[in-house]
């Protein structure tokens, strides 16, 4: 019997900086709205296909005073992680 394959990992990184508020002339939507819609599309596909791959959503360039992540003794300002651990896609990710 072959060894079990461990699930892969997907990390969706979303730029939450002020430049993302600019609107795309073609669609009329902001770049942030487009990024959120794309992330929603990815999560939806993973949910309905019951994909076992582990998943996380990470926003960067957000408010540096509110969102500070500590990792291995270093501080990263302006980073927000939706969940602390990678997990299969769930409705909370939407």
Helices and strands as residue ranges (DSSP letters): E 9-15, G 18-21, H 31-48, E 54-60, E 68-71, E 74-77, E 80-81, E 87-88, G 91-93
